[in-house]
């Protein structure tokens, strides 16, 4: 009898690890509409956390454009350790609130869908020799920003998470950057 209880507990734990991230508690009343929320220039601060305790922070500049059918989102990453990277999403609307997408490191096709107030995006990414599963949930914050929480899974087990806070770039920031560039 004990092996059956142990097996059931183990299966419950594995299933819990592989579930989608929940919607954030403190979100705006209006639904997150990806083609509106990520169009234009936005800035982000994020962090990857692994189950081993490793953390890797980064900043990102996102430039999104919507042509009525495809959201193209260019993401320029600057990691705290000095590494830089660029990824480009192409998310095509295939039905109201439903998208399929590609990115350089995505294996196969990403699937995005409206889920109440949040937008969910699920995709597999090749990291070196491994393929890991990202499950993102995006929501508007009451302050007008975007919160993106993601779980990272490998063979159904949660191995990490990513939190990304996205905000519109203020005109003052653009002016100070232009002045600094002169």
BATI-694051 format. One line per 8 residues: number of its first residue (from 1); their letters; for each residue x, y, z of N, C-alpha, C, O, CB. Coordinates in steps of 0.05 Angstrom, whole numbers, plus 5000, padded with zeros to 4 digits. Glycine has a CB too. Layout:
BEGIN
NUM) a) X Y Z X Y Z X Y Z X Y Z X Y Z  ...
***
This chain:
BEGIN
1) xxxxxxxx) 5016 4976 5000 5000 5000 5000 5017 5025 5000 5010 5045 4987 4981 5000 5024  5039 5025 5015 5056 5049 5016 5068 5056 4989 5069 5080 4983 5078 5044 5035  5077 5037 4972 5088 5045 4946 5067 5059 4928 5074 5077 4913 5098 5020 4931  5042 5051 4931 5020 5064 4915 5017 5093 4924 5014 5111 4908 4994 5049 4918  5018 5098 4950 5015 5125 4961 5039 5142 4952 5036 5165 4944 5013 5125 4992  5063 5131 4954 5087 5145 4946 5086 5151 4916 5093 5174 4908 5113 5128 4952  5078 5133 4899 5075 5137 4870 5055 5159 4864 5060 5176 4847 5068 5111 4856  5032 5159 4878 5012 5179 4875 5022 5207 4883 5017 5227 4869 4986 5172 4891
9) xxxxxxxx) 5037 5208 4905 5048 5234 4914 5068 5244 4894 5069 5268 4888 5061 5231 4941  5085 5226 4883 5105 5234 4863 5092 5244 4838 5101 5264 4827 5123 5210 4857  5072 5230 4828 5058 5239 4804 5044 5266 4808 5044 5283 4790 5037 5218 4796  5033 5271 4832 5021 5297 4839 5042 5319 4838 5037 5341 4828 5007 5296 4866  5065 5313 4849 5087 5333 4849 5096 5339 4821 5100 5363 4814 5110 5323 4866  5100 5319 4805 5108 5323 4777 5087 5339 4762 5094 5358 4747 5113 5296 4763  5062 5333 4765 5041 5347 4751 5040 5376 4760 5036 5394 4743 5014 5334 4757  5044 5381 4786 5044 5409 4796 5067 5425 4783 5064 5449 4778 5046 5409 4826
17) xxxxxxxx) 5090 5412 4780 5113 5426 4768 5109 5433 4739 5120 5453 4729 5138 5408 4770  5093 5418 4725 5090 5421 4696 5067 5440 4689 5062 5444 4666 5086 5395 4683  5052 5450 4709 5029 5466 4703 5037 5494 4693 5059 5503 4697 5011 5468 4727  5018 5507 4681 5021 5535 4672 5023 5553 4696 5012 5547 4717 4998 5543 4653  5038 5575 4692 5039 5594 4715 5011 5607 4719 4996 5611 4699 5060 5617 4709  5004 5613 4743 4978 5626 4748 4978 5655 4739 5000 5666 4736 4971 5624 4778  4955 5666 4736 4953 5695 4730 4963 5710 4754 4957 5702 4777 4923 5703 4722  4977 5732 4750 4986 5748 4773 4962 5758 4789 4940 5762 4778 5003 5772 4764
25) xxxxxxxx) 4966 5763 4814 4944 5772 4831 4936 5801 4826 4912 5808 4824 4952 5770 4861  4955 5819 4823 4950 5847 4820 4952 5855 4791 4973 5864 4782 4969 5864 4837  4930 5852 4776 4930 5860 4747 4908 5880 4742 4890 5883 4758 4927 5835 4730  4911 5893 4719 4891 5913 4711 4865 5900 4705 4863 5876 4699 4901 5929 4687  4843 5916 4705 4817 5905 4700 4812 5897 4670 4797 5879 4664 4796 5926 4707  4826 5911 4652 4822 5905 4624 4840 5882 4615 4861 5877 4627 4828 5930 4606  4831 5867 4595 4847 5844 4585 4873 5853 4572 4875 5876 4562 4831 5828 4565  4893 5836 4573 4918 5841 4559 4914 5834 4530 4908 5811 4524 4942 5824 4572
33) xxxxxxxx) 4918 5853 4512 4915 5849 4484 4943 5853 4472 4953 5875 4470 4894 5869 4470  4956 5831 4465 4984 5831 4458 4991 5850 4436 5012 5864 4437 4993 5803 4450  4975 5852 4415 4981 5869 4392 4979 5899 4399 4990 5915 4384 4963 5862 4369  4966 5905 4420 4965 5933 4430 4986 5939 4451 5000 5959 4449 4937 5940 4441  4989 5921 4470 5007 5925 4492 5036 5925 4485 5052 5938 4498 5002 5904 4513  5044 5910 4464 5072 5908 4457 5079 5922 4431 5102 5920 4422 5080 5879 4455  5060 5937 4420 5067 5953 4396 5082 5978 4406 5076 5989 4427 5041 5962 4380  5102 5987 4390 5118 6010 4398 5143 6001 4413 5150 5977 4414 5101 6030 4414
41) xxxxxxxx) 5155 6021 4426 5180 6016 4440 5175 6014 4470 5162 6031 4482 5201 6039 4435  5185 5993 4482 5182 5988 4511 5209 5980 4522 5226 5970 4508 5160 5967 4517  5213 5984 4548 5237 5976 4563 5229 5956 4583 5206 5955 4593 5251 6001 4576  5248 5938 4590 5241 5917 4609 5265 5911 4626 5288 5915 4619 5232 5891 4594  5259 5901 4650 5279 5890 4669 5269 5863 4676 5246 5859 4684 5283 5909 4694  5287 5843 4675 5279 5816 4681 5301 5800 4695 5323 5809 4699 5272 5802 4656  5293 5776 4703 5311 5758 4716 5303 5729 4711 5279 5722 4713 5313 5763 4747  5323 5713 4704 5319 5684 4702 5328 5672 4729 5350 5679 4739 5334 5672 4678
49) xxxxxxxx) 5313 5653 4740 5320 5639 4764 5318 5609 4759 5297 5600 4750 5302 5648 4788  5339 5595 4766 5338 5566 4762 5333 5552 4789 5336 5565 4810 5365 5555 4749  5326 5527 4787 5320 5512 4812 5345 5507 4829 5344 5500 4852 5307 5485 4806  5369 5512 4816 5394 5508 4831 5401 5533 4847 5420 5533 4863 5417 5502 4811  5385 5555 4844 5390 5580 4858 5405 5600 4841 5408 5623 4849 5406 5574 4882  5414 5592 4817 5427 5611 4799 5408 5633 4790 5384 5627 4785 5440 5597 4775  5417 5657 4788 5401 5680 4778 5416 5695 4757 5441 5697 4758 5393 5699 4802  5402 5704 4737 5414 5720 4716 5396 5743 4708 5374 5738 4697 5421 5702 4691
57) xxxxxxxx) 5404 5767 4715 5388 5791 4709 5394 5802 4681 5415 5796 4670 5393 5812 4730  5375 5817 4671 5379 5829 4644 5360 5852 4641 5339 5855 4654 5374 5808 4622  5368 5870 4622 5351 5891 4612 5344 5885 4583 5359 5870 4570 5365 5920 4615  5322 5895 4574 5314 5890 4546 5300 5915 4535 5285 5928 4549 5295 5865 4544  5305 5919 4510 5290 5940 4495 5274 5924 4475 5285 5908 4459 5309 5961 4481  5248 5929 4474 5230 5915 4456 5218 5935 4436 5209 5956 4444 5207 5901 4472  5218 5927 4411 5206 5944 4390 5186 5927 4376 5193 5908 4361 5228 5955 4371  5160 5934 4379 5139 5918 4367 5124 5934 4345 5120 5958 4348 5119 5910 4388
65) xxxxxxxx) 5117 5919 4324 5101 5932 4303 5078 5912 4296 5083 5888 4293 5118 5939 4278  5055 5922 4292 5031 5907 4285 5021 5916 4258 5015 5939 4254 5009 5910 4307  5019 5897 4239 5009 5904 4212 4980 5896 4207 4971 5896 4184 5027 5890 4191  4966 5889 4228 4938 5881 4226 4935 5851 4225 4913 5840 4228 4926 5892 4201  4957 5836 4222 4957 5807 4221 4980 5795 4237 4977 5774 4249 4957 5797 4193  5004 5808 4235 5028 5798 4248 5040 5818 4267 5044 5842 4260 5049 5790 4226  5046 5809 4291 5061 5826 4310 5090 5817 4308 5097 5794 4313 5050 5822 4339  5107 5836 4299 5136 5831 4299 5148 5845 4323 5145 5869 4327 5149 5842 4271
73) xxxxxxxx) 5162 5830 4340 5173 5840 4365 5203 5834 4365 5211 5811 4369 5158 5828 4389  5219 5856 4363 5248 5853 4364 5256 5858 4393 5250 5879 4404 5262 5873 4344  5270 5839 4404 5279 5840 4432 5309 5842 4433 5323 5824 4425 5268 5816 4449  5320 5864 4444 5348 5868 4447 5355 5865 4477 5346 5881 4493 5358 5895 4436  5370 5844 4484 5376 5837 4511 5404 5846 4519 5423 5843 4503 5373 5807 4516  5408 5857 4542 5434 5864 4554 5435 5850 4581 5422 5860 4600 5439 5895 4556  5449 5829 4584 5451 5814 4609 5471 5827 4628 5490 5840 4619 5459 5784 4604  5466 5824 4653 5483 5836 4674 5512 5827 4672 5530 5841 4680 5472 5830 4701
81) xxxxxxxx) 5517 5803 4660 5544 5793 4657 5558 5803 4632 5580 5794 4626 5544 5762 4657  5545 5821 4617 5557 5833 4593 5548 5821 4567 5552 5833 4546 5586 5831 4595  5536 5797 4567 5527 5785 4542 5504 5801 4530 5488 5812 4545 5518 5756 4547  5503 5802 4504 5482 5815 4489 5470 5795 4470 5483 5777 4460 5492 5841 4474  5443 5798 4465 5430 5780 4447 5406 5794 4434 5395 5813 4446 5421 5754 4462  5398 5785 4411 5374 5796 4397 5357 5772 4389 5367 5753 4377 5382 5814 4373  5332 5774 4394 5312 5754 4385 5289 5769 4372 5282 5792 4380 5302 5736 4409  5277 5757 4352 5255 5770 4338 5231 5750 4336 5233 5729 4324 5263 5779 4309
89) xxxxxxxx) 5210 5758 4350 5185 5743 4348 5169 5752 4324 5169 5775 4317 5168 5747 4374  5156 5733 4311 5135 5738 4290 5111 5723 4299 5109 5698 4296 5145 5730 4261  5091 5737 4310 5067 5725 4321 5044 5732 4302 5036 5755 4299 5061 5735 4350  5033 5711 4289 5012 5715 4270 4985 5709 4282 4981 5688 4294 5016 5698 4245  4966 5727 4280 4939 5723 4290 4925 5703 4271 4922 5708 4247 4923 5749 4293  4916 5680 4282 4903 5660 4266 4873 5659 4272 4858 5646 4257 4915 5633 4272  4864 5672 4293 4835 5674 4300 4834 5696 4322 4855 5703 4333 4823 5647 4311  4811 5707 4328 4810 5727 4350 4822 5716 4376 4813 5695 4386 4781 5736 4354
97) xxxxxxxx) 4842 5730 4386 4855 5721 4412 4873 5698 4409 4883 5688 4430 4834 5715 4431  4879 5688 4385 4897 5665 4381 4919 5672 4361 4914 5684 4340 4880 5640 4371  4943 5663 4369 4967 5669 4353 4984 5645 4350 4985 5628 4368 4983 5693 4365  4999 5643 4328 5021 5623 4326 5046 5640 4320 5044 5662 4308 5016 5602 4303  5069 5630 4328 5092 5646 4325 5118 5631 4322 5120 5607 4327 5095 5664 4348  5138 5646 4313 5165 5635 4310 5185 5655 4321 5180 5679 4323 5171 5629 4280  5208 5645 4328 5231 5660 4337 5256 5643 4330 5254 5619 4328 5230 5668 4367  5279 5655 4328 5304 5641 4320 5309 5616 4336 5317 5596 4324 5327 5659 4322
105) xxxxxxxx) 5304 5616 4361 5311 5593 4378 5287 5576 4386 5290 5556 4401 5324 5603 4404  5264 5582 4375 5240 5566 4381 5239 5541 4363 5243 5543 4339 5214 5583 4377  5234 5519 4376 5232 5493 4362 5203 5490 4355 5185 5489 4372 5243 5469 4379  5197 5487 4329 5169 5485 4321 5155 5512 4321 5167 5532 4314 5154 5465 4339  5130 5512 4330 5114 5536 4330 5104 5542 4358 5096 5524 4373 5090 5533 4311  5105 5568 4365 5094 5577 4391 5064 5581 4388 5055 5587 4366 5108 5604 4400  5050 5576 4410 5021 5580 4410 5014 5600 4431 5021 5597 4455 5005 5554 4414  4999 5621 4423 4990 5642 4442 4960 5644 4441 4947 5641 4420 5003 5669 4435
113) xxxxxxxx) 4948 5650 4464 4919 5652 4466 4911 5669 4489 4923 5670 4510 4907 5624 4468  4888 5683 4485 4876 5699 4506 4863 5680 4526 4850 5661 4519 4854 5719 4494  4868 5686 4551 4857 5669 4573 4846 5688 4594 4859 5694 4614 4879 5650 4585  4822 5698 4590 4810 5717 4608 4825 5743 4606 4828 5755 4584 4810 5707 4637  4835 5753 4629 4849 5779 4630 4878 5777 4620 4891 5797 4616 4849 5790 4657  4889 5753 4618 4917 5749 4611 4920 5736 4583 4901 5726 4571 4931 5731 4632  4945 5737 4573 4952 5725 4548 4973 5704 4555 4992 5709 4569 4962 5746 4527  4970 5680 4544 4989 5658 4549 5003 5651 4523 4992 5651 4502 4974 5633 4560
121) xxxxxxxx) 5029 5646 4526 5046 5639 4503 5063 5615 4512 5077 5615 4532 5064 5663 4495  5061 5593 4496 5075 5568 4502 5092 5560 4479 5083 5560 4456 5054 5545 4510  5117 5553 4485 5136 5546 4463 5160 5531 4475 5166 5532 4499 5145 5572 4449  5174 5517 4456 5198 5503 4463 5222 5518 4452 5221 5529 4430 5197 5473 4452  5243 5519 4468 5268 5534 4461 5292 5515 4463 5294 5500 4482 5272 5559 4479  5309 5517 4443 5334 5502 4444 5355 5518 4459 5362 5540 4451 5344 5495 4415  5364 5507 4481 5386 5519 4497 5409 5499 4497 5410 5480 4512 5377 5525 4527  5428 5505 4479 5451 5486 4476 5440 5460 4465 5428 5459 4444 5465 5482 4503
129) xxxxxxxx) 5446 5438 4480 5437 5411 4472 5408 5405 4481 5397 5385 4473 5456 5390 4482  5397 5421 4499 5371 5415 4511 5349 5432 4498 5354 5454 4488 5372 5421 4541  5325 5420 4499 5301 5435 4491 5284 5438 4516 5277 5418 4529 5285 5420 4468  5278 5463 4523 5262 5468 4546 5235 5481 4538 5234 5493 4517 5277 5486 4566  5215 5478 4555 5189 5488 4550 5184 5514 4566 5186 5514 4591 5167 5467 4557  5177 5535 4552 5170 5561 4565 5139 5563 4565 5126 5557 4545 5183 5585 4551  5129 5571 4587 5100 5577 4590 5098 5605 4602 5102 5609 4626 5085 5555 4607  5092 5624 4585 5090 5652 4593 5061 5660 4599 5043 5650 4586 5102 5671 4572
137) xxxxxxxx) 5058 5678 4618 5032 5691 4622 5038 5721 4624 5054 5730 4640 5018 5680 4649  5024 5736 4607 5027 5765 4606 5002 5779 4614 4980 5771 4607 5035 5774 4577  5005 5800 4630 4982 5815 4641 4990 5844 4643 5013 5851 4647 4973 5804 4668  4970 5861 4641 4973 5890 4646 4974 5894 4676 4959 5882 4691 4951 5907 4632  4990 5913 4685 4991 5920 4713 4973 5945 4717 4967 5959 4698 5020 5926 4723  4963 5950 4741 4947 5973 4746 4961 5999 4739 4948 6020 4733 4939 5974 4775  4988 5999 4740 5004 6023 4733 5007 6027 4703 5019 6047 4695 5031 6022 4746  4998 6008 4687 5000 6011 4658 5023 5996 4645 5027 5998 4621 5002 6039 4651
145) xxxxxxxx) 5038 5982 4661 5060 5965 4650 5050 5938 4643 5026 5932 4643 5083 5964 4670  5069 5921 4636 5063 5893 4629 5080 5875 4647 5104 5880 4650 5068 5887 4599  5068 5855 4658 5083 5835 4674 5082 5809 4659 5061 5799 4651 5071 5832 4702  5106 5797 4654 5109 5772 4641 5122 5752 4660 5146 5755 4666 5125 5774 4614  5107 5733 4669 5118 5711 4686 5119 5686 4669 5100 5680 4654 5101 5707 4712  5141 5671 4671 5144 5647 4655 5155 5625 4672 5172 5629 4690 5162 5651 4630  5146 5601 4667 5159 5577 4679 5175 5564 4657 5167 5565 4633 5137 5557 4692  5197 5551 4665 5214 5537 4646 5214 5508 4655 5221 5502 4677 5243 5549 4645
153) xxxxxxxx) 5207 5490 4636 5205 5462 4643 5223 5445 4625 5229 5452 4602 5177 5453 4641  5231 5422 4636 5247 5403 4621 5236 5376 4628 5237 5367 4651 5277 5405 4627  5226 5361 4608 5213 5335 4612 5191 5337 4633 5188 5319 4650 5234 5314 4621  5176 5358 4633 5153 5361 4651 5160 5371 4679 5142 5376 4695 5140 5335 4654  5185 5375 4685 5193 5385 4711 5201 5415 4709 5214 5423 4690 5217 5369 4723  5192 5430 4728 5199 5459 4728 5229 5461 4736 5237 5452 4757 5181 5475 4748  5245 5474 4719 5273 5477 4724 5281 5507 4727 5304 5513 4734 5289 5465 4701  5262 5525 4722 5268 5553 4725 5244 5570 4721 5222 5561 4715 5290 5561 4706
161) xxxxxxxx) 5248 5596 4723 5227 5616 4718 5239 5642 4709 5263 5647 4714 5209 5620 4744  5223 5658 4696 5231 5684 4687 5209 5704 4695 5186 5698 4692 5236 5684 4656  5218 5727 4705 5200 5749 4710 5210 5773 4694 5234 5779 4695 5198 5755 4741  5192 5785 4680 5199 5808 4663 5178 5830 4668 5154 5826 4664 5200 5800 4633  5188 5854 4676 5171 5878 4680 5176 5896 4656 5198 5906 4652 5177 5892 4707  5155 5902 4641 5157 5918 4616 5142 5944 4621 5120 5944 4632 5146 5902 4592  5155 5966 4611 5142 5992 4614 5147 6008 4589 5167 6004 4575 5152 6007 4639  5129 6027 4584 5133 6045 4561 5157 6063 4567 5161 6072 4589 5107 6062 4556
169) xxxxxxxx) 5172 6068 4546 5195 6086 4549 5185 6115 4550 5170 6124 4533 5215 6082 4525  5193 6128 4571 5184 6156 4575 5199 6175 4556 5222 6169 4548 5189 6165 4604  5186 6196 4548 5198 6216 4530 5223 6227 4542 5243 6232 4528 5178 6238 4523  5223 6231 4568 5247 6242 4582 5271 6223 4579 5293 6232 4575 5241 6247 4612  5266 6197 4580 5288 6178 4577 5299 6179 4549 5323 6178 4545 5278 6149 4583  5282 6182 4529 5291 6184 4501 5308 6209 4498 5329 6208 4485 5266 6185 4482  5299 6232 4509 5314 6257 4507 5341 6254 4520 5361 6264 4509 5298 6280 4519  5343 6242 4544 5368 6240 4558 5387 6221 4542 5411 6225 4542 5364 6229 4586
177) xxxxxx) 5376 6200 4530 5393 6182 4514 5404 6196 4489 5427 6193 4482 5377 6157 4506  5387 6213 4477 5396 6227 4453 5417 6248 4461 5437 6251 4446 5372 6242 4440  5414 6261 4484 5434 6280 4493 5461 6266 4499 5482 6276 4492 5425 6295 4518  5460 6243 4512 5484 6228 4519 5498 6218 4494 5522 6215 4494 5477 6204 4537  5483 6212 4473 5495 6202 4448 5510 6224 4433 5527 6218 4416 5474 6190 4430  5504 6249 4438 5517 6271 4423 5545 6277 4432 5558 6294 4422 5501 6297 4426
***
